[in-house]
């Protein structure tokens, strides 16, 4: 098996956290968790717990993930990190 987990960027500007590879979701979840703790956002903590639980399922419900990630992205301090996790999940 030859999995390619690279990131290709062509033109434009890229900012914020990025992750690729087999553990990309875990990296992004950890980034979100750190931001939530740093900014003391208890409501966001519950949303992240729901995302983590959903990702642990054999077939995560993409609608649940999308709704929770949209809520997480509504916090200005979390917007870039939540968007990065959504990109890893949804492509």
C-alpha positions as CSV (number, residue, x, y, z in Angstrom):
1,X,0.0,0.0,0.0
2,X,1.4,3.4,-1.0
3,X,-0.6,6.1,0.7
4,X,0.3,9.7,-0.2
5,X,-0.6,12.0,2.7
6,X,1.3,15.0,1.4
7,X,0.0,18.6,1.1
8,X,0.2,20.3,-2.2
9,X,-0.2,24.0,-2.4
10,X,-0.3,25.8,-5.7
11,X,-0.5,29.6,-5.6
12,X,-2.5,31.6,-3.1
13,X,-1.8,32.2,0.6
14,X,-2.0,29.6,3.2
15,X,-2.2,30.3,7.0
16,X,-3.3,28.4,10.1
17,X,-2.7,24.9,11.2
18,X,-2.3,22.1,8.7
19,X,-1.8,18.4,9.1
20,X,-1.5,15.4,6.7
21,X,-1.0,11.7,7.2
22,X,-2.6,8.9,9.1
23,X,-2.8,11.1,12.3
24,X,-4.0,14.3,10.7
25,X,-7.4,14.2,12.5
26,X,-5.7,13.7,15.9
27,X,-3.3,16.6,15.3
28,X,-6.2,18.9,14.4
29,X,-8.3,17.7,17.3
30,X,-5.4,18.4,19.7
31,X,-5.0,21.9,18.2
32,X,-8.6,22.6,18.8
33,X,-8.5,21.2,22.4
34,X,-5.5,23.5,23.1
35,X,-7.2,26.6,21.8
36,X,-10.4,25.7,23.8
37,X,-8.4,25.4,27.0
38,X,-6.4,28.6,26.3
39,X,-9.5,30.6,25.7
40,X,-11.6,28.9,28.4
41,X,-14.6,27.9,26.2
42,X,-16.6,25.3,28.0
43,X,-19.4,25.2,25.4
44,X,-16.8,24.5,22.7
45,X,-15.4,21.7,24.9
46,X,-18.7,19.8,24.6
47,X,-18.8,20.2,20.8
48,X,-15.2,19.0,20.5
49,X,-16.1,16.0,22.7
50,X,-19.0,15.2,20.4
51,X,-16.7,15.4,17.3
52,X,-14.1,13.2,19.0
53,X,-16.8,10.6,19.8
54,X,-18.2,10.7,16.3
55,X,-14.7,10.3,14.7
56,X,-14.2,7.2,16.9
57,X,-17.2,5.4,15.4
58,X,-16.6,3.0,12.5
59,X,-18.7,5.1,10.2
60,X,-18.9,8.7,11.5
61,X,-22.1,10.6,10.8
62,X,-20.9,13.4,8.5
63,X,-23.9,15.6,9.2
64,X,-23.2,15.5,12.9
65,X,-19.5,16.3,12.3
66,X,-20.4,19.2,10.0
67,X,-22.9,20.7,12.4
68,X,-20.5,20.5,15.4
69,X,-17.5,21.8,13.3
70,X,-19.7,24.8,12.1
71,X,-20.5,25.6,15.8
72,X,-16.8,25.3,16.7
73,X,-15.9,27.6,13.8
74,X,-18.3,30.2,15.1
75,X,-15.9,31.0,17.9
76,X,-13.4,33.5,16.4
77,X,-10.5,31.9,18.4
78,X,-11.3,28.5,16.9
79,X,-12.2,29.3,13.3
80,X,-9.0,28.5,11.5
81,X,-8.4,25.3,13.5
82,X,-12.0,24.1,13.0
83,X,-11.7,24.8,9.3
84,X,-8.5,22.8,9.1
85,X,-10.1,19.8,10.8
86,X,-13.1,20.1,8.5
87,X,-10.7,20.0,5.5
88,X,-9.0,16.9,6.8
89,X,-12.4,15.2,7.3
90,X,-14.3,16.4,4.2
91,X,-11.5,17.1,1.8
